[in-house]
Amino acid sequence: MTDQAVGGGPLLPETGEAPAAPAPGNRAPGARPEGAAARPAPSTGALAPHFAGRRRELKELHADIARAGLDTLSGRKGTRSRVLLIAGRPGSGRTALAEQLLRERAGDHPDGVLRAMLTGPGGEPADTARTARELLAALGAEAPPGAAEDELTAQLREALAARRALLFLDDAPGAEQVEPLLPDAPDCLVVVVSQGPLTGIPDVRPCALGGLDSAAGVEILSRYAGPTRITVDPRTADSVVEECGGQPAALVLAGAWLAARPMSSVADLLRALHDIDLPDDLPTGVRPLCRAFRLAHDALPPPAARILRLLTLAPGGLVDAHIASALAGCSVAAAATTLDDFATLGLLRPLAAPQDGDGDAAGIRTPDAATHPPYRLPGCLDPLVRALLPEYERPAEVQLARARMLERTVRLLQSCRAMGEPADSPARQKVAGLPRSLRFASRAAAAHWLHSRRGALLDAAAMAVADGELDTLDRRLMAALTRTLLAHRGPEAAAPDLYALHGLVLRVAERRGLARERAAALLNLADLDGRAGRTAQALTRYRQALEAARSVPDPVATGRALESLGCTYTELGDWQRAADWYGRALELRLARGEGADAARLYGRIGGAHSCAGRWDEALTSWRAAARTFRRLGEVSGQARATGEMARVREYAGRPEEALRTCLEALDLARKADDGRLEAALQLRIADTLDRLGDPAAARLHRSVGERLLEDYPE
């Protein structure tokens, strides 16, 4: 199994791994003059990660894995996975250490690595139900839409029970988010990264991180600025490491600042760090990272600094050139260059480069919305960048940036959906007129973009709904996302995401008093509840939808709600209530002159009466269905209704009448040229003849029916 990640793509290590250094004595790739952001070579992007220091901690973690647990010491075989905790401040390199451990232990776990981020971009705890659902999807297990958290976590534990997998839970706020996800599988290993202890989870093996030693810190600086400047002034380099508190994230930012300034010395870096003013009440432990971040931020050109601050508005924390372009109001090419610069400066972490399913290279020359690589703000920097947004940006500008981003997302979704249609369709022709950067090279490229951005797109819809001031845009976004998911994933695979989207639509409809939208959302949610087996919840929502539809009035939604109530009571085996609700739906269809729907409802009422053993009422309903089909000229429907009349008469103990009616239905089926129905009727006639004591005639009809089944297979 390949590595799987939850929360917007494969997780890159938290800032704390030193990138590979440029050539000694040379400028950093694409370095700009003093005070400008460094620009990497287009083909390389961010520099390759390199693990620095932490060898003692890594050795202790390996020893903890081999050490016996409490269950083993007591003579019992362990029932739960071993849990390793790597604790430390954000920016201490805790994620980098966890990633190195996972690389070294991957060979012992053939079922691969599962990753989940347990904290959202704004610092809020991630939704446990969504995390469990994403982990299940990574395992290839399906979960019913709208399932409760307990159901999903239990299904996750069951899916992991017989596996040997590594589960990496990054940035856990506490034990409450970790405990429900722990598998009952002693052969699995769970690695948790958190700032504090996991109180309440037994037999957790903690590894607390402090600052790096001087040698490892200097190594990080050397890999950015090259060894020459470090070698000529080693004591100042040690002072820089001390000034950064030995925190890898701070050292990365400081080293990148130095790499972008090939004419500056290590002493200049130390002086620049000292010159950063911080509030006196700032805790001592966070001061080094704050100082290094302010150094990097203040050195950015104003347009780049503004883009960096606006990136905190990105849904799900996932950033690409389109998001940055829309937020800042600049071109996609300029945004792509700026994001590349941020990655070189250690301000962004690149995620896996997108690849489309047709085998096209991610770096194809034709501009394609799917080829812009995604990035993420490191978790340790996100709160620092977020704190600057209200300081520099007015609320109206922030709102405008959000609106531009949502509008761009809608256009990308429309382009993505169009790629799921035939090449000569009107939608494809319309998309051909969009800018090239908004188009996709192939259907596979569009599907890959949708898959890789799915979590962020759902977060975008939720963010727009929570905003409350963008209800026109959020309704367009949810409609476009719904259609795109259906076009590329189909109704079954998209059902969990659709459940979340319909819930958001319901929230907006109730907030704005939109009865039609409320009825539609309730109907869609009720349909999904019913398919998932939550019948009582479906009934409640169908009744609420009926009330909302009647208040408008909306006859289409009213009819659908009435019929759905009948179907739900049919599933419950309450035939009387089912027939009653079908009857109410029938009255509405008849009043609107909808003959085909009326004929179908006559049949549903007849079926409900048949199941209840009310043969006369069933016959009356099926006769009405047959008459309606005859008036509509639908001979096949008339034949089926007549055949059901024969079935009711047979159940009622009147085989002679059933035989005559069945022969009548057979004649109608032949006129309709419905071979499958004709075969079914021939077999039913044979069964009736057997009961009437005519086996010869029964054999004749049965042989004809079996021959027809061979000619008209399903």
N, C-alpha and C positions, 0 to 999 in steps of 0.2 A: 504494500500500500504506500502511495506517495504521501508526503506531508499534506495535511489539511489544516486550514485556518478558518477561524470564525471571527467575523467583525471587519469585513472589507478586504480580504486578501491575505496572503501569507505574511506573517508578522516578521518584520526585520528586528534585529536586536535594538534595544533601547540604546541611546547614545552612550557610548562607553567602550565600543570597539574602535580602535584607531584605524582610519583608512590607510591604504598603502600610500607611501610617500611618493611625491614627484621626484624626478631625478635630482640628486644632490647638486646644489649650487644653481639650479635653474628656477625660473619663475614657475609658480603653480600653473596648471593648465588654464590657458586663457586669462591669466592674471591681468588685472586692470591697474591703472594708476592708484596711488595712495588714496584711500577713502572710498574706493569703488568696490562693488561686490565682485568676487572672483568668478570667472566664467570657465567652466570645464570644457574640454574638447567634446564636440557633439556626439562622438561615437562612444565615449566612455561614461559620461554622466558622473555620478558620485563614485568616489574611489572605493576600491574593493575593501571589505572589512578585514581587520586583523585583530586577533585576540591578544591583549596585553595584560600581563600580571595575573593575579588570582590563582596561581598554581597551588598554593597551600589550601585555599578554600575548595578548589576543584578536587584535590586529593581527599579532603575530608568528606565531601559529598559522595565520592565513590565508596569510601569506607562505610558511610552510613547505609548505603544500599546493600552492602554485603553483610552488615551487622544484623543479628537476630532481632526480631521485633518482640513486643510484649506477649503476643499470642504464642509465639514459638517458645519463649522462655517458660511460659506456663504449661507447656506440653500440648497446646492446641495448634492446629494449622490455622494460619491467618485467613480471614474471610474477606478482608478489604485490601485495597491497594496500599502499598507503601507510599507515604506522603513526605516529600522533601520540601522544606520551606527555605527560600532564599530571601532574607529580609534586609532591607536597607532603604535609605532615602532615594527618591527619584533622582536619577543622574549618577547613582553610585556604581553603575555597570551591572546591576543585578540581572537584567534581562540578558545582557551579553554573556554573563556567566552561565545562566540557565541554557542558553542556546548552545554554548560550548559543551555543556554536560550532555545535552540531547544528542549532539553529533557523535559524542564518544560512546553513548549507550544505545544508539539506534540499532546496532547489529544484534543486540540481545532481545529486540522487540520487533519481530517480523511483521506485525500488523501496522507498523508505521507510527507517525506522530500526529496527534490531534492538538490544535492550538486554539485557545479562546482568550479574548481580552475581556476582563471582568469589570473594567471601568470605561465609561464613555468619554468622548472628547472633552466634555465640560466638567469632568470629575465626578459625575453621577454614577452610581452603580449600574452596571448593565442589567438588563432584564434577564432573569435566570431562565424563564421559559423560552425566550428567543435563543439564548445561548445553547440550551439543551436541544432545541429544534435544529440549529445549525450544525451541532456536533453529530446529531443523528443523520442529517443529510450528508455530512462528510463520510459517514460510515455506510451510506447507501441504504439507510433504513427510512421508511416513510412514517410520518406522524400525522394523525388526523388534524385538519384545520380547526383552530379554536380550542385545542386541547389545553387543559389546565396545567399549571406548572408541575404539580405532583405527578400527573400522568406522564408528562414528557420526561421528567428526571428518572422516573421508574423505568420507562422504556429505554432510556440511555444506559442505565445500569445493567439492564437485561442484555442490551446489544453488546456491551463490553465484557460481559461475564465470562465468555469463553475465548477472549482474545488476549494476546500479549502485545499491548500497545503502550505508548508513552502519551500521557495527557499533560499538556503544558497550560496552566492557568496563569495568565500574566496580569499583573497590577490588580491583585485581588484586594478589595476594600476591607474584607474581614472574613471570618469563618462562615458567616451567614450565606455568603455567595459561593463559598467553596464546598461546604458539606453536602448540599443536594446533588452535586455533580460527581462525587467520589464513587467510583465503580466498586461493586462487590466482586473484585477479581484480583486475587493475590498475585497473579502474573503480570498485572499492569503496574506501571510506575507513574505517580502523579508528582509533577514538579510545579510548585506554586511560588510566584513572586509577589511579595507584599511588603508594605512599609512596616507592619507590626506583626505581633504573634497571631496565631490562629487558635485562640482560646476556645476550648470545647471539642476540638478534634483530637482524638487520642493518638499517641505514638507518632507525633509529628517530629521530624528530625530537622531542627533549625540550623541555618548557617547565616550569621549576621555579618554584614559587610560594613567596613569602614572605608577610609580613604586608601588609595593605592600607595605603595611605597614609592620612594623617590625614583628608583630605577625604572619602574613601569611607567610612571608619569612622564619622565623624560623620553621614554621610548615613543609615547604618543606624540609628544611635541616634535620629535625627530622625524616621524613618519609624515608629518605635515610640512614642516619647514626645511627638511633635509638636515643631515647631520652636521653640516659645516658650521652653521651659526650656533648650534648647541655645543659642539666640540670646543669652539673658541671661548665660550663663556659658560662653563658647566655650573658654576656656583649660582649664577643668575637663573639658569634653567631650573636648578633645585628650588630657588626662591619662588619661581613661577608655579612650580608644582605645589609648594606650600601655600602660596596665595590662593590657588584653586582648591585647597583643601584635599588634594589627592583625588578629587571627584572626576571620573572619566569624562562626563558630559561637559564640565567646565573646561577641562584640558583640550577637548576636541574643539570647542569654540575658540579658545585662545590660540591653539595651533593653527586653525583655519585662518584666523585674523592675521597671524604672522605669515602664513603661506601666501596670502593675497598681497603682501607687502615685502617683496624680495629685498628692498633697500633698507628695511627696518631690522634692528637687532633685537635679541632677546631682552636686553635692558629696556628698549623702547616698549616692548610688550609689558614688562613688569611695571613700568612707569604708567602706561595707559590703564592698567588694571587698578593701580593705586588711585588714579585720578577719578575713578567712577564713584560718585556720591550715592550712598544708599541710606534709606531711612534708619534712624537710630533704633527703632523698635523691631527691626527685622531680626528674626532668630539667627543665632550664630551658624547653625547647620546649613541654612539655605543661602547665606550671604555669598559664598564663593560662586555658586551657579548663577545667582542673580547678577553678580558683578560681571562675570564672563558674558552672560546674555546681553546685558546692557551695552557692553563694549561692542559686541557684534551688531546689535540693533542700531546703535547710534552711528556706526560707521557706514550703514547702508545709505545709498542715495534716497531722498524722500519718496520718490515713486515706488521703489522696491520695498522700503520700510512699510509703506501703506499697504502694499499687496500682502506682506507678511502678516500684518495685523488683521486684515480682512479674511485671511485663510481660516481663522477660527470660526467663521460662519459656515464653513463647508460642512454639508451633512455627513454625519458619521465620521468626520475627521479625514475623509478621503479627498485628496486634492489632485486635480490634473490641470492641463493647460486650459481646458474649456471653463472649468470652475473659476480658476484664477482670472481668466480673461473677462468673464461676466462680472465677477465681484469688483474688479478694478476698472472696468470699462476700457480695457486696452485690447490690442489685437491678440489673437491666439498665439502667433509666433513670438511676440514680445513676452507673453506670459510663460510660454514654454522655456524661453531663455532664462527668465528670472527664476523659475522653479529649479532649473538646472544649477543656477548659481547658488541658490539656497542649499541645495543638496551638497555642493562642494564646501560650503561654509559650515556644514554640520547643523543647519537650521531645519532641514527636512530629511526624512528617511525615504528612499525610493522603495517601492514594493515591486513585486514580480513584473517583469515586462510583459505586456499583452501579446498574445499570439492568436491569430485567427485560425479557424478550423480548416481552411482551405490550404494551409501550408504556406501562405504568403509570409514573407519575412516581416517582423514587426517594424522594421525600418524602411518599408517601401517608400519610394519617392513620392507617389501620389498622396496628397494629404488625405487623411482618413481619421474620422473621429475615434476610431478604435486604437490608433497607434500612439496616442499621447500617453506616456507612462504615468502611472499613479504614484502619489507620494503621501506621506503622513507626517504631521508634526510629532516629534518625539514626545512621549508622555510627560517627561520632566520639563519640557519647554512650553507645552500647551497652556498651563495656567499663567505662566509669565507673559506670554504673548497675549492671552485673553485679557489680562489685567490692563494692558495698554490700550485696548480698543476704545473704551469710553473716554480715556484721557485724550486721545487724538482725534476721534471721529464723532461727529454730531449724530444724534439719533436718526435724523432724517436721511443722512448719507448712508447709515447702516441699513435703514429700511430700503433705500433705493438699491443698494448692493444686493440685498436678498432678493428683491423683485427681479433684477437683471439675471441673477443666477437661476431662479426658478423658470423664467422665460426661456433661457438657454436650454435648460433641462427638458422643457416641454418640446422644444424644436428637435433636440436630439432623440427623444422618445418617438416622435412622429417619424423621423428618418429611420430609426431602428425598426419600427413596426412595418414601414413600407417595404423594407427588405425581406419581410416574410411573405410578401405577396408576389404574384407572377410578374415577370419583367415588363409586360405590356399593360399592367393595371394602371388606372388613373393615379393611384397613390404613388407608384414608382415614378411616373412621369412628373408628378408634382415635386417629388423630392429631387429630381434631376435639376430643378431650378434653384436649389439651395446652394449656398457657398460650399466649395469643395471640402472645407474643413468640417462641415456638418454632415457629410455623406459617408457612407460605409462602402468598402470595396466589395463586399460579398455578404450573402446571408449569414455565413458562418462568422464573419467578423462582427456583424451586428449582434448575433446571438452571444458571442464571447463578451462583447462590451456589456450587454445586459446582465450576463451571469456575474461578471467581475464587479459590476457597480450595483448589483441588486440591493444589497444591504443599505448602501448610501442613498439609493433612490427611495427606498421605503423611509429612511430617516428624513429625506428631503420633504416627503409628503407630511410626515408627522410634525416636522419643524414648521411647515407652512400653516398647518392647522393650529398648532399651539400659538403661533404669532397672533392670529385673530384679526389682523389687518390686511391680509392678503387672500381673502376668501375666494375672489374670482380666479386668481392664479392657482390656488391650491386645488380648486375643483377641476380646472383644466389639467393640472398635473396628475391628479388621481385618475381622471378619465383616460389620459394618454398612457399612464403606466399600466392601468388595467388592460387596455386593448393590446399593449405591447407584450405583456406577460402571456396573454391568451394566444397571441399570434406565434410566439416563439416557444412557449412551454406547454401549451394545451391546458384545458380546464382542470385536469386532475393534478398535474404537477404544480400548477400555479395556485391551487386552492388555499394553502396556508397563507400565501401573500395576499390573495384576494380577500381572505377573511379580515386581515388587518386593514386593508384599504377600505372595505365596506364599513368597518367600524369607524374609520376616520370620516368617511362621507356622512355617516349617521351623526357624528359629533358636530360637524359643520351645519348639517340640516337642522338639527335641534337648536343650535346657537342662533341661526338666522331665521328660524321659523319657516323653513321650506318643506311643506307637507309632502309634495310629490317626491322630492329627493329622500325624505325620511322614509316614506313608504317603500321606495325602491331599495334603499339600503337594508331595511328590515327584512324585506322579502329575500334578498340575496343572502343575508346572514342566516335567516331561517332555513333556506335551502341547504346551506353548508352544515348547519347544526343537524338537520335531519339526516344527511348522508353520513355524518359522524356518529349517529346513534343517540344524539341528545334530543330525544323526541319532545320531552316536556318543554325544554327551552325553545324548540322550534315552534311548538304550539303557541307559546306566549308571544313570540315575535310575529307570527302570522296574524294573531289577533290585533297586535299593536299596528301592524301594517294595514290591516283592514280599516281600523279606526282612522288612521292618517289618510288613507286613500279616499274614504267616504267624506272626509272634511273638505276636500278640495273643490268638487269631486273629481276623481280619476277613475273612470270605469275600467280601464285596462288593468290597473293595479288592483282594483277591487275584485275583478273577476279572477285574477291570478291568486289573490289571497284566499278567496272563497274556495277555489278548487284545491289549493294547497292544503287548506284545513281538512277538506274531505280526504285527500290522499294520506295525510298524517293519521287521521282516525282509522283509515283503512289498514295502515301498518300496525296500529294498535289493536286491530280486531274489533273495534267498536263500530259495527256495521250500521246501526241505526243513526248514530251521529254522522258517519261518513255519508250516508244517503241524504241526510238532511242538508249538509253543507254543499254536496253536489247539486242538490235541488235548488239551493239559493243561487249558485253559480249559473245553473241552467236558466233560471228566470231572467237573469241579467243578459245572457247570451241571446235568448229569444227576443227580449225587448230591443236589443241592438241589431237584430236580424243576422246574427252570425251563425248560419246554418251548420257549417262543418263543426264548429266547436259545440253547438247544441247536440248534434248527433253523437259526438264523442262523449258528452256528459250523460246523455241517455244511456249509453253503454256502461259508463261507470256506475250509474245508479242501479242498472240491472245487475251488474256484477256484485254490488254490495248486498242487494236483496237476495241474490242467489246464495251468497255465503251465509246469510242469516236464515236461509230456508224458507223465505217468503216467496213461494213460486209464482203466485198470481201477480204480485207486484213486479217481480222480475220479468215475467212475460210481457206485461204492459210496457215496461221501459224498453225492452229489446224490440218490441213491435214499433214503438215510437222511433227508435233509432233506425230501424230498417226503412220506415216511411220517409224519414228525413233524408237518408242517403239516396232513396229513390228519387225524391224531388230534386236533389242536387245532381243527379245523374251519375253518382259514384256507385257503379255496379259492384265493384269489389267490396266496398263497405257494406252495401246491402247484403251481399252474400255472407260476410262475416257475422253481421247482426242476425241473419236468419239462422245461421249455424248455431249461434248461441241460444236462440229460441229452442232449437232442437235439443241442445244440451240440457236446458232447464226442464223441458218436458220429460226427458229421460230421468233426470234426478227426481222429478215429481212422481215417477212410477207410471208414466204413460208412454210405453215404448212404441206403440203403433203410431201415435201422433208424432213422436220424435222421429220415426223413420220417414214419414211423409214430409215433415219439415226439413229433414236433412237432405232428402232427394231434391226438394225445391232449392235449397242452398247450393247443392251440387250443380244444378242447372245454371244458377246465377254465376257460380265460380267459373264455369266453362265459358260463359259469355264474356266474363271479365278477363279471360286468359290468365287466370291466377293459378299456376300449376301447384305451388306449395299448398294453397288452401284446398284445391281440388284433391290432392293426395290426403290431406288430413281428414277431409270429409269422407273419402272412400274408406279409410280405416275406421272412422267412427260408425259408418253404415255397417261395416263388417261386424263390429262388436255388437251393434244393435240386433243384427240378424242372428248372431249366435244366441243372444238372449231370447229371441223369438223362436228358436228351434229350427233354423234354416241354415245348417252348416255349409251346404253346397254353394248357396248364393253368397254366404259370408266369405268363403274361400275365393270366389271370383272377385269380389270387391277388394279383398285384402291384397290379392296379387296385383290388381290394377294400382292400388294405392302405393304399394312398395315399389312398383316400376316407376311411378311418377316421382317418388322420392329420389330415386337414382338419377332421374332426368333433371330434377330441380333441387340439387343439394343446397344446404344453407350457405 
